Structures are given as structure tokens and as C-alpha cells.
């Protein structure tokens, strides 16, 4: 199969619609990461996503719709705070989980009685979703557990010859996946942290909790797996106060003939004495935008990628730290080295 990368050109959306209607899978740009999309009403198409990614079938998918799509047939009610949140943050990087009416394929929610819905703000995503005018089930367009893609080229690296089309909208400006919010209870609960922060949600809904999964519990949301977003090289991870230990590991790796590299915030880069490092930046928003691209660069240039946790906390940094912990295999936010 030939995999084509198309940006805005004559017939690109007609071609995407044709593939979706035939039950195929199309990758498309969103403001967060690229998605791997298929018709959410089709069992076969949804199962094709799991097959392509090598994704466990207990890991639910998010359904994407355009901004005018009527979601009421798909959900079994909506609390007032959810309607207010939709008005405040959508289209945008917020996924909202509702009680499901069971209209989409049962494989989308992996046996759960809920449905996760997102309205992306990316113009490319909106044009695609309007063209197909269907709910599109779409996880990130990467092989399972690999680093999420923030360029069309990243998607191509994972799926060349496996999917027919990638809709190229340029580099993703958000850089980490959407916030996933459980809207089935009296107050919203964050299942996965992202660019829409707890503080932002609370300012509209009045309150917002953070859900903590129990060990052995089946995922309620994408991105809750322990090891996720992982580069294909050896990794190590250190807390922000363990820079000396990180440098010692770097130097030991060099003596063994390896190619180590740090991944850390700008302030930490300045303290590394010129050792090879990938600079995440100085703010949560910049770090979110750079993280996945740098993880992919790191796996190509280093035999050992050494992550250092940023000092900054709160806001968007909660999502950045979450992704770093999962990329480096750190459980419950604790450090490993």
C-alpha cells in the first residue's frame, strides 16, 4: 500500500471521505497530536485501528466530531457544568466523557458504558470531520507505546505502507494529548491531564477532581497505561534535585562507548557543562509543544536518553510531567535512575 501525505490540495478531502466510507483508516492533524481515524459506527473499521497500532483492546478510544455535529444521540444526558465547559473550551484540547447510548461501535469504549468525545480546533481536523460528517474514532497516530506524533513525518515513520493517507496540517502546536475529563458525576474529574488545566476547568465548573487509577484497574481513558509515549532507546529518569547523579550516569555511559543525551528544561541545560542535551524550553506550554518531537529526535541520536524532571509544577506542567513519567516508565510520579 502506498501511503500519501497530502496538505490542502484539490480533492484531498474527497479522497479522505472515500477511504473512511470504505472502512479504511486515515491519519489527520489536530492541534495536540496527529490522530489515526476511522468511522466510529463501524466495528471493522474501529478494530482496524487496534490492529494497526498493536493497541490493547481494553484501552478505549476518543471519538472526534466537528463543531456543529449533534452529539445528543451519542450521549445519555449532560450535566449543566459539562455544557458550560463545552461553551468555554470547545473546539479545543479537551475530551469529555459522557454516559453512552451505545450508538457507536462497542469496540470504541472497550466495554465501558461511557463515550469520550472531542472537538479539535485544528482547521485541518475540522475540514476533515465536516467532510465525512461522522464521529471518527481516533487515538494518536503512532504504534502502541511509541512516542506520539506531532508531524506528518512522524506518522509516516510508524505507518508507511500500512495506511493510505495522512492529512498534513503542519506541526502540532499543542504537543501533548487533550485533557480527558469524566463528566458522569456530580463534579468533573480529570482522567488525563493536558493543555486544559484543572484550574481552568474549576474556574468554569466550580470544582474539579483528579482521578487516580488503582493498580490493576482497567483504563477509563487513553493514556493511563504505565509505560507510554516511549522512545526506542535506553532511558533513565532523575528528579530535578538529582542533577549530579544524572551527570554521573551520562559520564559512565560515555566511558562505555555509548551516546548519552539529556532531555531537560532550559535552566537545567545551562548546568550541564556543554554535555549533549535536548532543550525542552522554559515554560509548560513550550515544553508541551517540544516534548514529543524531542523524544523522537532523542531516540535517533542517543543510545541512552536521560530525562530530568522540570522544577516547574502546576498548570500545563502537570500534563508535561505526566507524559515524561510515562515516557520514561516512572510510576506514580516517582523517579527512577
TIGU-522571 format. One line per field, with one value per residue (C-alpha): x, z, y; residue number from 1. Coordinates in steps of 0.02 Angstrom, whole numbers. Layout:
REM TIGU-522571
x <- (X / ...)
z <- (Z / ...)
y <- (Y / ...)
seq <- (NUM / ...)
This chain:
REM TIGU-522571
x <- (0 / 61 / 47 / 16 / 45 / -70 / -93 / -228 / -249 / -388 / -486 / -391 / -548 / -648 / -511 / -511 / -700 / -690 / -566 / -670 / -830 / -738 / -691 / -509 / -405 / -343 / -218 / -257 / -186 / -256 / -191 / -124 / -54 / -97 / -243 / -272 / -455 / -593 / -784 / -840 / -1002 / -907 / -845 / -724 / -651 / -627 / -546 / -429 / -362 / -319 / -237 / -132 / -71 / -48 / -157 / -229 / -417 / -451 / -386 / -536 / -536 / -591 / -724 / -691 / -829 / -838 / -902 / -1080 / -1104 / -1253 / -1186 / -1353 / -1393 / -1225 / -1235 / -1360 / -1377 / -1261 / -1241 / -1252 / -1066 / -1023 / -1125 / -1034 / -865 / -907 / -952 / -792 / -662 / -726 / -666 / -503 / -392 / -525 / -604 / -765 / -827 / -1015 / -1134 / -1152 / -1311 / -1216 / -1241 / -1058 / -961 / -944 / -757 / -735 / -763 / -693 / -845 / -866 / -1037 / -959 / -905 / -760 / -795 / -678 / -700 / -525 / -487 / -364 / -431 / -371 / -466 / -623 / -621 / -595 / -731 / -856 / -817 / -853 / -990 / -968 / -898 / -718 / -635 / -454 / -310 / -140 / -65 / 83 / 121 / 65 / 181 / 289 / 307 / 152 / 169 / 169 / 213 / 151 / 327 / 314 / 154 / 238 / 383 / 263 / 134 / 216 / 137 / 0 / -123 / -172 / -174 / -104 / -187 / -44 / -88 / 90 / 171 / 51 / 52 / -10 / 109 / 30 / -137 / -301 / -358 / -484 / -624 / -751 / -920 / -1026 / -1026 / -1079 / -912 / -794 / -640 / -482 / -434 / -285 / -201 / -168 / -174 / -342 / -290 / -379 / -376 / -460 / -594 / -629 / -650 / -799 / -869 / -838 / -738 / -633 / -558 / -409 / -441 / -306 / -313 / -291 / -162 / -237 / -388 / -438 / -408 / -552 / -462 / -324 / -150 / -173 / -53 / 103 / 229 / 175 / 243 / 411 / 567 / 655 / 817 / 876 / 809 / 840 / 749 / 802 / 715 / 757 / 868 / 971 / 1071 / 1240 / 1181 / 1116 / 1284 / 1374 / 1266 / 1299 / 1487 / 1482 / 1387 / 1517 / 1657 / 1566 / 1564 / 1379 / 1299 / 1204 / 1094 / 993 / 813 / 776 / 718 / 822 / 878 / 944 / 1032 / 1134 / 1202 / 1261 / 1431 / 1406 / 1356 / 1237 / 1059 / 890 / 814 / 630 / 615 / 568 / 379 / 247 / 171 / 340 / 387 / 221 / 249 / 427 / 417 / 366 / 471 / 624 / 587 / 586 / 746 / 825 / 789 / 878 / 1033 / 1062 / 1087 / 1037 / 912 / 918 / 764 / 770 / 607 / 573 / 567 / 407 / 240 / 57 / -48 / 7 / 161 / 50 / 20 / 203 / 264 / 133 / 195 / 377 / 342 / 254 / 384 / 523 / 425 / 408 / 262 / 155 / 274 / 421 / 596 / 696 / 879)
z <- (0 / -44 / 99 / 35 / 134 / 73 / 132 / 62 / -120 / -243 / -195 / -33 / 74 / -55 / -51 / 139 / 141 / 15 / 122 / 280 / 193 / 129 / 307 / 296 / 417 / 386 / 490 / 518 / 603 / 766 / 875 / 1001 / 907 / 744 / 754 / 671 / 622 / 567 / 562 / 743 / 688 / 603 / 707 / 571 / 548 / 735 / 754 / 612 / 720 / 860 / 735 / 653 / 817 / 909 / 1041 / 1186 / 1167 / 1344 / 1302 / 1247 / 1101 / 1085 / 958 / 862 / 787 / 702 / 797 / 726 / 749 / 859 / 994 / 1084 / 1001 / 1062 / 1245 / 1383 / 1460 / 1504 / 1672 / 1670 / 1708 / 1553 / 1441 / 1517 / 1488 / 1307 / 1281 / 1365 / 1290 / 1130 / 997 / 1087 / 1175 / 1295 / 1285 / 1383 / 1442 / 1448 / 1481 / 1313 / 1220 / 1133 / 958 / 907 / 891 / 1055 / 1023 / 1041 / 1229 / 1257 / 1355 / 1461 / 1468 / 1430 / 1274 / 1258 / 1136 / 1072 / 957 / 894 / 847 / 708 / 541 / 455 / 579 / 565 / 374 / 376 / 506 / 413 / 250 / 323 / 442 / 553 / 726 / 697 / 824 / 834 / 953 / 922 / 756 / 824 / 856 / 1030 / 1168 / 1045 / 1056 / 995 / 826 / 808 / 623 / 470 / 450 / 623 / 567 / 407 / 505 / 601 / 466 / 295 / 187 / 316 / 291 / 129 / 181 / 304 / 306 / 340 / 440 / 490 / 660 / 806 / 913 / 1075 / 1075 / 1206 / 1201 / 1257 / 1436 / 1466 / 1585 / 1662 / 1656 / 1725 / 1907 / 2013 / 1981 / 1834 / 1862 / 1759 / 1693 / 1592 / 1616 / 1468 / 1400 / 1479 / 1661 / 1823 / 1866 / 1701 / 1724 / 1904 / 1852 / 1745 / 1835 / 2012 / 2059 / 1977 / 2042 / 1985 / 1961 / 2021 / 1944 / 2058 / 2017 / 1906 / 1860 / 1677 / 1592 / 1595 / 1471 / 1341 / 1406 / 1576 / 1538 / 1647 / 1504 / 1361 / 1237 / 1245 / 1139 / 1059 / 1155 / 1332 / 1454 / 1631 / 1733 / 1877 / 1987 / 1972 / 2127 / 2063 / 1926 / 1992 / 1987 / 1810 / 1755 / 1835 / 1733 / 1575 / 1602 / 1641 / 1479 / 1381 / 1454 / 1390 / 1215 / 1219 / 1157 / 1303 / 1291 / 1416 / 1394 / 1512 / 1538 / 1479 / 1656 / 1679 / 1510 / 1566 / 1713 / 1609 / 1559 / 1372 / 1377 / 1239 / 1282 / 1204 / 1269 / 1319 / 1349 / 1496 / 1512 / 1521 / 1354 / 1264 / 1345 / 1293 / 1113 / 1106 / 1210 / 1083 / 942 / 1055 / 1117 / 935 / 899 / 1054 / 1003 / 836 / 907 / 1076 / 1140 / 1315 / 1340 / 1515 / 1567 / 1708 / 1787 / 1771 / 1928 / 1875 / 1930 / 1908 / 1758 / 1592 / 1679 / 1760 / 1586 / 1535 / 1691 / 1668 / 1491 / 1544 / 1685 / 1566 / 1427 / 1547 / 1638 / 1804 / 1909 / 2010 / 1977 / 2071 / 2000 / 1934 / 1893)
y <- (0 / 173 / 300 / 475 / 635 / 774 / 951 / 1065 / 1018 / 983 / 828 / 791 / 789 / 691 / 560 / 556 / 536 / 395 / 300 / 323 / 266 / 112 / 66 / 118 / 220 / 398 / 496 / 680 / 833 / 902 / 1043 / 917 / 764 / 677 / 555 / 386 / 396 / 277 / 275 / 256 / 169 / 26 / -121 / -175 / -1 / 26 / -145 / -98 / 44 / -77 / -194 / -59 / 14 / -150 / -70 / -172 / -192 / -132 / 42 / 150 / 270 / 451 / 500 / 661 / 770 / 939 / 1090 / 1083 / 895 / 849 / 734 / 713 / 544 / 478 / 527 / 487 / 660 / 802 / 890 / 1082 / 1101 / 999 / 1113 / 1263 / 1180 / 1143 / 1326 / 1384 / 1267 / 1187 / 1173 / 1138 / 1012 / 945 / 771 / 748 / 578 / 551 / 408 / 320 / 275 / 135 / 205 / 191 / 28 / -64 / -76 / 113 / 110 / -65 / -125 / 32 / 117 / 286 / 379 / 503 / 646 / 781 / 932 / 978 / 1158 / 1116 / 1185 / 1026 / 917 / 1023 / 1016 / 828 / 798 / 907 / 818 / 645 / 710 / 557 / 529 / 475 / 360 / 412 / 377 / 456 / 402 / 305 / 123 / 72 / 135 / 233 / 422 / 514 / 603 / 792 / 799 / 706 / 634 / 554 / 467 / 410 / 336 / 223 / 183 / 195 / 60 / 24 / 168 / 255 / 438 / 565 / 737 / 856 / 1011 / 1053 / 1034 / 1018 / 1175 / 1095 / 949 / 836 / 746 / 825 / 834 / 694 / 742 / 624 / 714 / 572 / 628 / 775 / 862 / 837 / 729 / 734 / 563 / 625 / 793 / 904 / 1081 / 1123 / 1127 / 1087 / 1272 / 1317 / 1185 / 1235 / 1417 / 1364 / 1211 / 1271 / 1117 / 983 / 822 / 718 / 533 / 416 / 243 / 94 / -38 / -172 / -67 / -66 / 102 / 227 / 339 / 332 / 371 / 288 / 144 / 142 / 138 / 250 / 379 / 287 / 318 / 169 / 182 / 152 / 280 / 341 / 472 / 584 / 710 / 894 / 885 / 738 / 825 / 765 / 584 / 609 / 680 / 532 / 412 / 513 / 504 / 317 / 288 / 386 / 281 / 126 / 199 / 242 / 402 / 478 / 632 / 733 / 790 / 932 / 1111 / 1260 / 1304 / 1128 / 1127 / 1278 / 1175 / 1026 / 1096 / 1079 / 895 / 841 / 892 / 920 / 1082 / 1070 / 1257 / 1363 / 1360 / 1224 / 1275 / 1270 / 1105 / 1028 / 1085 / 1017 / 857 / 725 / 796 / 793 / 617 / 560 / 655 / 580 / 401 / 433 / 517 / 436 / 260 / 321 / 462 / 537 / 633 / 761 / 815 / 1003 / 1109 / 1196 / 1124 / 1167 / 1215 / 1138 / 1067 / 935 / 863 / 880 / 792 / 656 / 621 / 623 / 499 / 381 / 401 / 356 / 221 / 312 / 253 / 375 / 517 / 442 / 447 / 301 / 303)
seq <- (1 / 2 / 3 / 4 / 5 / 6 / 7 / 8 / 9 / 10 / 11 / 12 / 13 / 14 / 15 / 16 / 17 / 18 / 19 / 20 / 21 / 22 / 23 / 24 / 25 / 26 / 27 / 28 / 29 / 30 / 31 / 32 / 33 / 34 / 35 / 36 / 37 / 38 / 39 / 40 / 41 / 42 / 43 / 44 / 45 / 46 / 47 / 48 / 49 / 50 / 51 / 52 / 53 / 54 / 55 / 56 / 57 / 58 / 59 / 60 / 61 / 62 / 63 / 64 / 65 / 66 / 67 / 68 / 69 / 70 / 71 / 72 / 73 / 74 / 75 / 76 / 77 / 78 / 79 / 80 / 81 / 82 / 83 / 84 / 85 / 86 / 87 / 88 / 89 / 90 / 91 / 92 / 93 / 94 / 95 / 96 / 97 / 98 / 99 / 100 / 101 / 102 / 103 / 104 / 105 / 106 / 107 / 108 / 109 / 110 / 111 / 112 / 113 / 114 / 115 / 116 / 117 / 118 / 119 / 120 / 121 / 122 / 123 / 124 / 125 / 126 / 127 / 128 / 129 / 130 / 131 / 132 / 133 / 134 / 135 / 136 / 137 / 138 / 139 / 140 / 141 / 142 / 143 / 144 / 145 / 146 / 147 / 148 / 149 / 150 / 151 / 152 / 153 / 154 / 155 / 156 / 157 / 158 / 159 / 160 / 161 / 162 / 163 / 164 / 165 / 166 / 167 / 168 / 169 / 170 / 171 / 172 / 173 / 174 / 175 / 176 / 177 / 178 / 179 / 180 / 181 / 182 / 183 / 184 / 185 / 186 / 187 / 188 / 189 / 190 / 191 / 192 / 193 / 194 / 195 / 196 / 197 / 198 / 199 / 200 / 201 / 202 / 203 / 204 / 205 / 206 / 207 / 208 / 209 / 210 / 211 / 212 / 213 / 214 / 215 / 216 / 217 / 218 / 219 / 220 / 221 / 222 / 223 / 224 / 225 / 226 / 227 / 228 / 229 / 230 / 231 / 232 / 233 / 234 / 235 / 236 / 237 / 238 / 239 / 240 / 241 / 242 / 243 / 244 / 245 / 246 / 247 / 248 / 249 / 250 / 251 / 252 / 253 / 254 / 255 / 256 / 257 / 258 / 259 / 260 / 261 / 262 / 263 / 264 / 265 / 266 / 267 / 268 / 269 / 270 / 271 / 272 / 273 / 274 / 275 / 276 / 277 / 278 / 279 / 280 / 281 / 282 / 283 / 284 / 285 / 286 / 287 / 288 / 289 / 290 / 291 / 292 / 293 / 294 / 295 / 296 / 297 / 298 / 299 / 300 / 301 / 302 / 303 / 304 / 305 / 306 / 307 / 308 / 309 / 310 / 311 / 312 / 313 / 314 / 315 / 316 / 317 / 318 / 319 / 320 / 321 / 322 / 323 / 324 / 325 / 326 / 327 / 328 / 329 / 330 / 331 / 332 / 333 / 334 / 335 / 336 / 337)
